[in-house]
Amino acid sequence: MDKTQQFAGSWAVILGGSSGFGFAALQKLAAHGMNIALLYRETAITEKPLKEQLTQIAAEHSVTILPFNINALEQTGRDLFLKQFAQLAVHKHCVKLLLHSIARGNLKPLAAGANNDPVLSIEDIQATTYAMSNSLLDWTRLLLEAELFNPDARVIGLTSDGVHKYWESYAAVSIAKASLESLTRYMAVEFSRYGLKTNLIQAGVTETPSLKRIPGSDKLITLAAANNPMGRITVPTDVANVIYMLCTDEAFWINGSLIHVDGGEHCL
C-alpha cells in the first residue's frame, strides 16, 4: 500500500491548527493523503503567509486543504463552517478525524499579588473551559448530526501536565483540561455506538506559541529539557506522529485513553 495515499478521500477537521500541534498534525496527515478542513483565528496580515503555506502543502501532497478563518466557539461560526463545507460537495461520512487543538484561555492568578494584578473571574473560567473543553462536545455533535463522520472515525483532544502540577497563572486552563479529561471518558463510551473512538493526548512541555504566553514558560522549557529521560523536550511532530498513528486501522481498538507523548517526562 502506498502510504502517501493511505487516507485518500478522507478528511480531518482541525480546530485551532494555524500553529503548534494542529499545524504539525496537518502536515503529517496531508503527507498521507488526508484532506484537511482547518479552522483558526488570524488577522489578515498573519493569515496571508499561512495560506501560502497551506497552498504549498496541498500541492506537494495532492490533497485539498480548506482554510476557515472563523470563530469555532460560536454557533454562527459552526453553522457557517457546515454550510461552506457542504457547498464544496464534500460527501457524507468523509470525516476520519476531529482534532481539538484550540488554545484560548485566560492566564490570570487566583489572588492579586503585590502589583494588584487582575485576578481570575468565574467568567474567565467559564470561557476558558468552553474553549478548551466543552466545545469539543458541540463540534462532535455537529459533525455527527450532519452525518459527516466516517463509521470508523477518531476524535482527539489535547491536554497537558499543567492539569496535575502547579503552573503560574494556569488555573483556568488547568480546570478546563481536567474537564476535558472527564469529557473524553464519557464521549468514548457514549459515542462509541456511532463508531467514534475518542482519545486524549497529553503532550510534554513543547515550545509552542500558546506555551510562550504562560508566565514562567522559559523556566518550564529549561526544566523539561534538563529532566526529560530522552534528553530533549517534546516537539510538535512527536505529537503529530501519534495523531497519525491513532487514525490508522491498527488503532481501531484504542478508545477512552489518555496517551502520554512526552518521552517519559510524566514519570518524573
ChimeraX commands (.cxc) that place a marker at each C-alpha (Angstrom):
marker #1 position 0.00,0.00,0.00 radius 0.5
marker #1 position 1.24,3.46,-0.91 radius 0.5
marker #1 position 1.22,5.19,2.49 radius 0.5
marker #1 position 1.36,8.61,0.87 radius 0.5
marker #1 position -2.25,7.91,-0.18 radius 0.5
marker #1 position -3.20,5.99,2.96 radius 0.5
marker #1 position -6.07,8.32,3.82 radius 0.5
marker #1 position -7.06,9.35,0.30 radius 0.5
marker #1 position -10.65,10.59,0.20 radius 0.5
marker #1 position -10.82,11.10,3.95 radius 0.5
marker #1 position -10.98,14.42,5.78 radius 0.5
marker #1 position -9.67,15.80,9.04 radius 0.5
marker #1 position -11.36,18.74,10.74 radius 0.5
marker #1 position -8.72,20.52,12.81 radius 0.5
marker #1 position -9.87,23.13,15.30 radius 0.5
marker #1 position -7.07,25.58,16.03 radius 0.5
marker #1 position -4.48,24.50,13.53 radius 0.5
marker #1 position -2.59,27.57,12.38 radius 0.5
marker #1 position 0.44,26.70,14.53 radius 0.5
marker #1 position 1.74,24.24,17.12 radius 0.5
marker #1 position 0.23,20.76,17.38 radius 0.5
marker #1 position -2.63,21.43,14.98 radius 0.5
marker #1 position -0.38,22.61,12.16 radius 0.5
marker #1 position 2.10,19.77,12.71 radius 0.5
marker #1 position -0.81,17.30,12.50 radius 0.5
marker #1 position -1.97,18.93,9.28 radius 0.5
marker #1 position 1.47,18.42,7.74 radius 0.5
marker #1 position 1.68,14.80,8.84 radius 0.5
marker #1 position -1.81,13.81,7.75 radius 0.5
marker #1 position -1.56,15.63,4.41 radius 0.5
marker #1 position 1.63,13.67,3.70 radius 0.5
marker #1 position -0.50,10.53,3.96 radius 0.5
marker #1 position -3.24,11.73,1.63 radius 0.5
marker #1 position -5.77,13.15,4.09 radius 0.5
marker #1 position -7.70,16.26,3.10 radius 0.5
marker #1 position -7.91,18.95,5.76 radius 0.5
marker #1 position -10.51,21.47,6.87 radius 0.5
marker #1 position -8.54,23.89,9.01 radius 0.5
marker #1 position -10.23,26.30,11.41 radius 0.5
marker #1 position -8.35,29.17,13.02 radius 0.5
marker #1 position -8.47,32.83,14.01 radius 0.5
marker #1 position -5.85,35.04,12.35 radius 0.5
marker #1 position -5.57,38.65,11.26 radius 0.5
marker #1 position -5.32,39.46,7.56 radius 0.5
marker #1 position -1.58,40.04,7.99 radius 0.5
marker #1 position -0.84,36.70,9.68 radius 0.5
marker #1 position -3.29,34.76,7.53 radius 0.5
marker #1 position -1.54,35.57,4.25 radius 0.5
marker #1 position 1.68,33.57,4.90 radius 0.5
marker #1 position -0.40,30.77,6.47 radius 0.5
marker #1 position -2.49,30.43,3.33 radius 0.5
marker #1 position 0.66,30.39,1.23 radius 0.5
marker #1 position 1.99,27.51,3.32 radius 0.5
marker #1 position -1.30,25.64,3.03 radius 0.5
marker #1 position -1.30,26.03,-0.75 radius 0.5
marker #1 position 2.23,24.67,-0.92 radius 0.5
marker #1 position 1.46,21.66,1.31 radius 0.5
marker #1 position -1.71,20.85,-0.65 radius 0.5
marker #1 position 0.15,20.94,-3.97 radius 0.5
marker #1 position 3.07,18.88,-2.65 radius 0.5
marker #1 position 0.84,16.05,-1.41 radius 0.5
marker #1 position -2.05,16.32,-3.89 radius 0.5
marker #1 position -4.64,16.92,-1.19 radius 0.5
marker #1 position -7.30,19.55,-0.56 radius 0.5
marker #1 position -6.83,21.96,2.34 radius 0.5
marker #1 position -9.73,24.26,3.12 radius 0.5
marker #1 position -8.95,27.24,5.38 radius 0.5
marker #1 position -11.72,28.63,7.59 radius 0.5
marker #1 position -10.85,31.84,9.41 radius 0.5
marker #1 position -13.91,31.73,11.67 radius 0.5
marker #1 position -14.75,31.62,15.35 radius 0.5
marker #1 position -15.15,27.91,16.11 radius 0.5
marker #1 position -16.50,28.73,19.57 radius 0.5
marker #1 position -19.69,30.42,18.38 radius 0.5
marker #1 position -22.80,28.83,16.93 radius 0.5
marker #1 position -22.68,31.21,13.96 radius 0.5
marker #1 position -19.12,30.06,13.21 radius 0.5
marker #1 position -20.09,26.39,13.35 radius 0.5
marker #1 position -23.11,26.98,11.12 radius 0.5
marker #1 position -21.00,28.88,8.60 radius 0.5
marker #1 position -18.43,26.10,8.52 radius 0.5
marker #1 position -21.09,23.45,7.96 radius 0.5
marker #1 position -22.72,25.43,5.15 radius 0.5
marker #1 position -19.45,26.13,3.34 radius 0.5
marker #1 position -18.12,22.61,3.86 radius 0.5
marker #1 position -21.29,21.13,2.34 radius 0.5
marker #1 position -21.23,23.57,-0.58 radius 0.5
marker #1 position -17.83,22.22,-1.59 radius 0.5
marker #1 position -19.53,18.91,-2.45 radius 0.5
marker #1 position -17.86,17.07,0.40 radius 0.5
marker #1 position -19.58,13.72,0.64 radius 0.5
marker #1 position -21.22,12.40,3.77 radius 0.5
marker #1 position -19.28,10.13,6.14 radius 0.5
marker #1 position -15.98,11.57,4.94 radius 0.5
marker #1 position -14.53,12.91,8.22 radius 0.5
marker #1 position -12.00,10.48,9.65 radius 0.5
marker #1 position -10.67,12.81,12.35 radius 0.5
marker #1 position -11.88,15.67,14.52 radius 0.5
marker #1 position -8.84,17.18,16.26 radius 0.5
marker #1 position -9.43,19.72,19.01 radius 0.5
marker #1 position -6.35,21.93,19.27 radius 0.5
marker #1 position -7.90,25.19,20.43 radius 0.5
marker #1 position -5.60,27.09,22.80 radius 0.5
marker #1 position -7.64,30.02,24.02 radius 0.5
marker #1 position -7.71,30.67,27.73 radius 0.5
marker #1 position -7.31,33.23,30.47 radius 0.5
marker #1 position -3.93,33.31,32.18 radius 0.5
marker #1 position -4.50,35.11,35.46 radius 0.5
marker #1 position -3.75,34.34,39.11 radius 0.5
marker #1 position -6.44,33.33,41.59 radius 0.5
marker #1 position -5.38,36.05,44.02 radius 0.5
marker #1 position -4.00,39.53,43.46 radius 0.5
marker #1 position -0.26,39.81,44.00 radius 0.5
marker #1 position 1.86,42.71,45.17 radius 0.5
marker #1 position 1.13,44.58,41.93 radius 0.5
marker #1 position -2.62,44.15,42.39 radius 0.5
marker #1 position -2.90,42.40,39.01 radius 0.5
marker #1 position -6.34,41.39,37.69 radius 0.5
marker #1 position -7.48,38.06,39.14 radius 0.5
marker #1 position -9.26,35.17,37.51 radius 0.5
marker #1 position -13.03,35.60,37.43 radius 0.5
marker #1 position -15.73,32.96,37.23 radius 0.5
marker #1 position -16.49,34.26,33.73 radius 0.5
marker #1 position -12.82,33.73,32.78 radius 0.5
marker #1 position -13.02,30.14,33.99 radius 0.5
marker #1 position -16.27,29.51,32.13 radius 0.5
marker #1 position -14.95,30.96,28.86 radius 0.5
marker #1 position -11.71,29.00,29.10 radius 0.5
marker #1 position -13.50,25.75,29.93 radius 0.5
marker #1 position -15.81,26.12,26.96 radius 0.5
marker #1 position -12.97,26.98,24.57 radius 0.5
marker #1 position -10.63,24.21,25.67 radius 0.5
marker #1 position -13.08,21.50,26.72 radius 0.5
marker #1 position -16.83,21.69,26.17 radius 0.5
marker #1 position -16.57,22.99,22.60 radius 0.5
marker #1 position -15.29,19.54,21.63 radius 0.5
marker #1 position -18.69,18.11,22.51 radius 0.5
marker #1 position -20.50,20.71,20.40 radius 0.5
marker #1 position -18.28,20.00,17.40 radius 0.5
marker #1 position -18.65,16.25,17.75 radius 0.5
marker #1 position -22.42,16.54,17.84 radius 0.5
marker #1 position -22.38,18.94,14.88 radius 0.5
marker #1 position -20.46,16.57,12.62 radius 0.5
marker #1 position -22.44,13.58,13.83 radius 0.5
marker #1 position -25.81,15.19,13.20 radius 0.5
marker #1 position -24.65,16.27,9.73 radius 0.5
marker #1 position -23.67,12.64,9.01 radius 0.5
marker #1 position -20.11,13.68,8.23 radius 0.5
marker #1 position -18.24,11.24,10.45 radius 0.5
marker #1 position -16.73,8.13,8.91 radius 0.5
marker #1 position -18.08,4.90,10.50 radius 0.5
marker #1 position -14.57,4.42,11.92 radius 0.5
marker #1 position -13.75,7.99,12.92 radius 0.5
marker #1 position -11.44,9.41,15.57 radius 0.5
marker #1 position -11.96,12.30,17.99 radius 0.5
marker #1 position -8.78,13.55,19.65 radius 0.5
marker #1 position -8.23,16.22,22.29 radius 0.5
marker #1 position -5.04,17.65,23.77 radius 0.5
marker #1 position -4.16,18.13,27.41 radius 0.5
marker #1 position -1.01,18.94,29.40 radius 0.5
marker #1 position 0.84,18.20,32.60 radius 0.5
marker #1 position -0.47,21.50,33.94 radius 0.5
marker #1 position -3.60,19.60,34.96 radius 0.5
marker #1 position -1.62,17.72,37.60 radius 0.5
marker #1 position 1.06,20.26,38.56 radius 0.5
marker #1 position 1.09,23.91,39.51 radius 0.5
marker #1 position 1.98,26.30,36.69 radius 0.5
marker #1 position 1.84,30.03,37.33 radius 0.5
marker #1 position -1.43,31.69,36.24 radius 0.5
marker #1 position -2.57,28.40,34.65 radius 0.5
marker #1 position -5.58,27.72,36.90 radius 0.5
marker #1 position -8.30,28.39,34.30 radius 0.5
marker #1 position -6.58,26.24,31.68 radius 0.5
marker #1 position -5.89,23.51,34.23 radius 0.5
marker #1 position -9.57,23.45,35.20 radius 0.5
marker #1 position -10.53,23.30,31.51 radius 0.5
marker #1 position -8.13,20.45,30.77 radius 0.5
marker #1 position -9.31,18.49,33.81 radius 0.5
marker #1 position -12.85,18.92,32.47 radius 0.5
marker #1 position -11.66,17.72,29.06 radius 0.5
marker #1 position -10.22,14.54,30.60 radius 0.5
marker #1 position -13.61,13.69,32.13 radius 0.5
marker #1 position -15.49,14.65,28.99 radius 0.5
marker #1 position -13.25,12.44,26.86 radius 0.5
marker #1 position -14.03,9.39,29.00 radius 0.5
marker #1 position -17.77,9.92,28.71 radius 0.5
marker #1 position -17.58,10.62,24.99 radius 0.5
marker #1 position -15.55,7.45,24.47 radius 0.5
marker #1 position -18.41,5.43,25.94 radius 0.5
marker #1 position -21.47,7.25,24.68 radius 0.5
marker #1 position -20.29,7.98,21.12 radius 0.5
marker #1 position -18.80,4.53,20.56 radius 0.5
marker #1 position -22.18,3.34,19.25 radius 0.5
marker #1 position -21.57,5.63,16.26 radius 0.5
marker #1 position -18.11,4.20,15.58 radius 0.5
marker #1 position -16.24,7.12,17.15 radius 0.5
marker #1 position -13.05,6.48,19.11 radius 0.5
marker #1 position -12.34,9.35,21.49 radius 0.5
marker #1 position -8.88,9.75,22.99 radius 0.5
marker #1 position -6.77,12.38,24.69 radius 0.5
marker #1 position -3.08,13.13,24.17 radius 0.5
marker #1 position -1.01,14.60,26.98 radius 0.5
marker #1 position 1.98,16.20,25.33 radius 0.5
marker #1 position 5.15,17.02,27.17 radius 0.5
marker #1 position 6.32,20.60,27.58 radius 0.5
marker #1 position 6.55,21.87,24.00 radius 0.5
marker #1 position 7.77,25.24,22.79 radius 0.5
marker #1 position 4.61,26.40,21.04 radius 0.5
marker #1 position 3.10,29.91,20.75 radius 0.5
marker #1 position 0.46,29.01,23.35 radius 0.5
marker #1 position 3.08,27.81,25.86 radius 0.5
marker #1 position 5.08,31.01,25.46 radius 0.5
marker #1 position 2.07,33.01,26.65 radius 0.5
marker #1 position 2.24,31.29,30.05 radius 0.5
marker #1 position 4.18,33.28,32.68 radius 0.5
marker #1 position 7.41,31.46,33.51 radius 0.5
marker #1 position 7.30,29.32,30.35 radius 0.5
marker #1 position 11.06,29.72,29.86 radius 0.5
marker #1 position 11.60,28.01,33.20 radius 0.5
marker #1 position 9.21,25.19,32.23 radius 0.5
marker #1 position 11.13,24.62,28.99 radius 0.5
marker #1 position 14.51,24.66,30.76 radius 0.5
marker #1 position 13.39,22.19,33.43 radius 0.5
marker #1 position 11.77,19.87,30.89 radius 0.5
marker #1 position 14.90,19.85,28.72 radius 0.5
marker #1 position 17.10,19.07,31.73 radius 0.5
marker #1 position 14.87,16.35,33.20 radius 0.5
marker #1 position 13.30,14.56,30.24 radius 0.5
marker #1 position 14.56,10.94,30.15 radius 0.5
marker #1 position 15.06,11.22,26.39 radius 0.5
marker #1 position 17.30,14.27,26.74 radius 0.5
marker #1 position 15.14,16.85,24.96 radius 0.5
marker #1 position 11.72,18.47,25.17 radius 0.5
marker #1 position 8.75,17.37,23.13 radius 0.5
marker #1 position 8.33,18.89,19.66 radius 0.5
marker #1 position 5.05,19.23,17.72 radius 0.5
marker #1 position 5.99,16.49,15.25 radius 0.5
marker #1 position 6.17,13.99,18.15 radius 0.5
marker #1 position 2.52,14.65,18.85 radius 0.5
marker #1 position 1.57,14.74,15.16 radius 0.5
marker #1 position 3.06,11.28,14.71 radius 0.5
marker #1 position 0.79,9.88,17.42 radius 0.5
marker #1 position -2.26,11.64,15.99 radius 0.5
marker #1 position -1.45,9.97,12.68 radius 0.5
marker #1 position -1.00,6.62,14.41 radius 0.5
marker #1 position -4.39,6.89,16.11 radius 0.5
marker #1 position -6.01,7.38,12.69 radius 0.5
marker #1 position -4.65,4.11,11.32 radius 0.5
marker #1 position -6.68,0.91,11.09 radius 0.5
marker #1 position -4.36,-0.68,13.63 radius 0.5
marker #1 position -5.52,1.84,16.28 radius 0.5
marker #1 position -9.14,0.75,15.92 radius 0.5
marker #1 position -9.33,-0.64,19.48 radius 0.5
marker #1 position -7.91,2.42,21.27 radius 0.5
marker #1 position -10.78,4.30,22.87 radius 0.5
marker #1 position -11.06,6.41,26.00 radius 0.5
marker #1 position -7.31,6.52,26.54 radius 0.5
marker #1 position -5.04,9.23,27.89 radius 0.5
marker #1 position -1.84,8.84,25.89 radius 0.5
marker #1 position 1.38,10.43,27.14 radius 0.5
marker #1 position 3.54,11.77,24.34 radius 0.5
marker #1 position 6.44,13.23,26.28 radius 0.5
marker #1 position 9.43,10.90,26.15 radius 0.5
marker #1 position 8.71,9.79,29.72 radius 0.5
marker #1 position 8.53,13.29,31.20 radius 0.5
marker #1 position 5.39,12.40,33.20 radius 0.5
marker #1 position 7.27,9.62,35.01 radius 0.5
marker #1 position 9.41,12.09,36.96 radius 0.5
marker link #1:1,2 radius 0.2
marker link #1:2,3 radius 0.2
marker link #1:3,4 radius 0.2
marker link #1:4,5 radius 0.2
marker link #1:5,6 radius 0.2
marker link #1:6,7 radius 0.2
marker link #1:7,8 radius 0.2
marker link #1:8,9 radius 0.2
marker link #1:9,10 radius 0.2
marker link #1:10,11 radius 0.2
marker link #1:11,12 radius 0.2
marker link #1:12,13 radius 0.2
marker link #1:13,14 radius 0.2
marker link #1:14,15 radius 0.2
marker link #1:15,16 radius 0.2
marker link #1:16,17 radius 0.2
marker link #1:17,18 radius 0.2
marker link #1:18,19 radius 0.2
marker link #1:19,20 radius 0.2
marker link #1:20,21 radius 0.2
marker link #1:21,22 radius 0.2
marker link #1:22,23 radius 0.2
marker link #1:23,24 radius 0.2
marker link #1:24,25 radius 0.2
marker link #1:25,26 radius 0.2
marker link #1:26,27 radius 0.2
marker link #1:27,28 radius 0.2
marker link #1:28,29 radius 0.2
marker link #1:29,30 radius 0.2
marker link #1:30,31 radius 0.2
marker link #1:31,32 radius 0.2
marker link #1:32,33 radius 0.2
marker link #1:33,34 radius 0.2
marker link #1:34,35 radius 0.2
marker link #1:35,36 radius 0.2
marker link #1:36,37 radius 0.2
marker link #1:37,38 radius 0.2
marker link #1:38,39 radius 0.2
marker link #1:39,40 radius 0.2
marker link #1:40,41 radius 0.2
marker link #1:41,42 radius 0.2
marker link #1:42,43 radius 0.2
marker link #1:43,44 radius 0.2
marker link #1:44,45 radius 0.2
marker link #1:45,46 radius 0.2
marker link #1:46,47 radius 0.2
marker link #1:47,48 radius 0.2
marker link #1:48,49 radius 0.2
marker link #1:49,50 radius 0.2
marker link #1:50,51 radius 0.2
marker link #1:51,52 radius 0.2
marker link #1:52,53 radius 0.2
marker link #1:53,54 radius 0.2
marker link #1:54,55 radius 0.2
marker link #1:55,56 radius 0.2
marker link #1:56,57 radius 0.2
marker link #1:57,58 radius 0.2
marker link #1:58,59 radius 0.2
marker link #1:59,60 radius 0.2
marker link #1:60,61 radius 0.2
marker link #1:61,62 radius 0.2
marker link #1:62,63 radius 0.2
marker link #1:63,64 radius 0.2
marker link #1:64,65 radius 0.2
marker link #1:65,66 radius 0.2
marker link #1:66,67 radius 0.2
marker link #1:67,68 radius 0.2
marker link #1:68,69 radius 0.2
marker link #1:69,70 radius 0.2
marker link #1:70,71 radius 0.2
marker link #1:71,72 radius 0.2
marker link #1:72,73 radius 0.2
marker link #1:73,74 radius 0.2
marker link #1:74,75 radius 0.2
marker link #1:75,76 radius 0.2
marker link #1:76,77 radius 0.2
marker link #1:77,78 radius 0.2
marker link #1:78,79 radius 0.2
marker link #1:79,80 radius 0.2
marker link #1:80,81 radius 0.2
marker link #1:81,82 radius 0.2
marker link #1:82,83 radius 0.2
marker link #1:83,84 radius 0.2
marker link #1:84,85 radius 0.2
marker link #1:85,86 radius 0.2
marker link #1:86,87 radius 0.2
marker link #1:87,88 radius 0.2
marker link #1:88,89 radius 0.2
marker link #1:89,90 radius 0.2
marker link #1:90,91 radius 0.2
marker link #1:91,92 radius 0.2
marker link #1:92,93 radius 0.2
marker link #1:93,94 radius 0.2
marker link #1:94,95 radius 0.2
marker link #1:95,96 radius 0.2
marker link #1:96,97 radius 0.2
marker link #1:97,98 radius 0.2
marker link #1:98,99 radius 0.2
marker link #1:99,100 radius 0.2
marker link #1:100,101 radius 0.2
marker link #1:101,102 radius 0.2
marker link #1:102,103 radius 0.2
marker link #1:103,104 radius 0.2
marker link #1:104,105 radius 0.2
marker link #1:105,106 radius 0.2
marker link #1:106,107 radius 0.2
marker link #1:107,108 radius 0.2
marker link #1:108,109 radius 0.2
marker link #1:109,110 radius 0.2
marker link #1:110,111 radius 0.2
marker link #1:111,112 radius 0.2
marker link #1:112,113 radius 0.2
marker link #1:113,114 radius 0.2
marker link #1:114,115 radius 0.2
marker link #1:115,116 radius 0.2
marker link #1:116,117 radius 0.2
marker link #1:117,118 radius 0.2
marker link #1:118,119 radius 0.2
marker link #1:119,120 radius 0.2
marker link #1:120,121 radius 0.2
marker link #1:121,122 radius 0.2
marker link #1:122,123 radius 0.2
marker link #1:123,124 radius 0.2
marker link #1:124,125 radius 0.2
marker link #1:125,126 radius 0.2
marker link #1:126,127 radius 0.2
marker link #1:127,128 radius 0.2
marker link #1:128,129 radius 0.2
marker link #1:129,130 radius 0.2
marker link #1:130,131 radius 0.2
marker link #1:131,132 radius 0.2
marker link #1:132,133 radius 0.2
marker link #1:133,134 radius 0.2
marker link #1:134,135 radius 0.2
marker link #1:135,136 radius 0.2
marker link #1:136,137 radius 0.2
marker link #1:137,138 radius 0.2
marker link #1:138,139 radius 0.2
marker link #1:139,140 radius 0.2
marker link #1:140,141 radius 0.2
marker link #1:141,142 radius 0.2
marker link #1:142,143 radius 0.2
marker link #1:143,144 radius 0.2
marker link #1:144,145 radius 0.2
marker link #1:145,146 radius 0.2
marker link #1:146,147 radius 0.2
marker link #1:147,148 radius 0.2
marker link #1:148,149 radius 0.2
marker link #1:149,150 radius 0.2
marker link #1:150,151 radius 0.2
marker link #1:151,152 radius 0.2
marker link #1:152,153 radius 0.2
marker link #1:153,154 radius 0.2
marker link #1:154,155 radius 0.2
marker link #1:155,156 radius 0.2
marker link #1:156,157 radius 0.2
marker link #1:157,158 radius 0.2
marker link #1:158,159 radius 0.2
marker link #1:159,160 radius 0.2
marker link #1:160,161 radius 0.2
marker link #1:161,162 radius 0.2
marker link #1:162,163 radius 0.2
marker link #1:163,164 radius 0.2
marker link #1:164,165 radius 0.2
marker link #1:165,166 radius 0.2
marker link #1:166,167 radius 0.2
marker link #1:167,168 radius 0.2
marker link #1:168,169 radius 0.2
marker link #1:169,170 radius 0.2
marker link #1:170,171 radius 0.2
marker link #1:171,172 radius 0.2
marker link #1:172,173 radius 0.2
marker link #1:173,174 radius 0.2
marker link #1:174,175 radius 0.2
marker link #1:175,176 radius 0.2
marker link #1:176,177 radius 0.2
marker link #1:177,178 radius 0.2
marker link #1:178,179 radius 0.2
marker link #1:179,180 radius 0.2
marker link #1:180,181 radius 0.2
marker link #1:181,182 radius 0.2
marker link #1:182,183 radius 0.2
marker link #1:183,184 radius 0.2
marker link #1:184,185 radius 0.2
marker link #1:185,186 radius 0.2
marker link #1:186,187 radius 0.2
marker link #1:187,188 radius 0.2
marker link #1:188,189 radius 0.2
marker link #1:189,190 radius 0.2
marker link #1:190,191 radius 0.2
marker link #1:191,192 radius 0.2
marker link #1:192,193 radius 0.2
marker link #1:193,194 radius 0.2
marker link #1:194,195 radius 0.2
marker link #1:195,196 radius 0.2
marker link #1:196,197 radius 0.2
marker link #1:197,198 radius 0.2
marker link #1:198,199 radius 0.2
marker link #1:199,200 radius 0.2
marker link #1:200,201 radius 0.2
marker link #1:201,202 radius 0.2
marker link #1:202,203 radius 0.2
marker link #1:203,204 radius 0.2
marker link #1:204,205 radius 0.2
marker link #1:205,206 radius 0.2
marker link #1:206,207 radius 0.2
marker link #1:207,208 radius 0.2
marker link #1:208,209 radius 0.2
marker link #1:209,210 radius 0.2
marker link #1:210,211 radius 0.2
marker link #1:211,212 radius 0.2
marker link #1:212,213 radius 0.2
marker link #1:213,214 radius 0.2
marker link #1:214,215 radius 0.2
marker link #1:215,216 radius 0.2
marker link #1:216,217 radius 0.2
marker link #1:217,218 radius 0.2
marker link #1:218,219 radius 0.2
marker link #1:219,220 radius 0.2
marker link #1:220,221 radius 0.2
marker link #1:221,222 radius 0.2
marker link #1:222,223 radius 0.2
marker link #1:223,224 radius 0.2
marker link #1:224,225 radius 0.2
marker link #1:225,226 radius 0.2
marker link #1:226,227 radius 0.2
marker link #1:227,228 radius 0.2
marker link #1:228,229 radius 0.2
marker link #1:229,230 radius 0.2
marker link #1:230,231 radius 0.2
marker link #1:231,232 radius 0.2
marker link #1:232,233 radius 0.2
marker link #1:233,234 radius 0.2
marker link #1:234,235 radius 0.2
marker link #1:235,236 radius 0.2
marker link #1:236,237 radius 0.2
marker link #1:237,238 radius 0.2
marker link #1:238,239 radius 0.2
marker link #1:239,240 radius 0.2
marker link #1:240,241 radius 0.2
marker link #1:241,242 radius 0.2
marker link #1:242,243 radius 0.2
marker link #1:243,244 radius 0.2
marker link #1:244,245 radius 0.2
marker link #1:245,246 radius 0.2
marker link #1:246,247 radius 0.2
marker link #1:247,248 radius 0.2
marker link #1:248,249 radius 0.2
marker link #1:249,250 radius 0.2
marker link #1:250,251 radius 0.2
marker link #1:251,252 radius 0.2
marker link #1:252,253 radius 0.2
marker link #1:253,254 radius 0.2
marker link #1:254,255 radius 0.2
marker link #1:255,256 radius 0.2
marker link #1:256,257 radius 0.2
marker link #1:257,258 radius 0.2
marker link #1:258,259 radius 0.2
marker link #1:259,260 radius 0.2
marker link #1:260,261 radius 0.2
marker link #1:261,262 radius 0.2
marker link #1:262,263 radius 0.2
marker link #1:263,264 radius 0.2
marker link #1:264,265 radius 0.2
marker link #1:265,266 radius 0.2
marker link #1:266,267 radius 0.2
marker link #1:267,268 radius 0.2
view
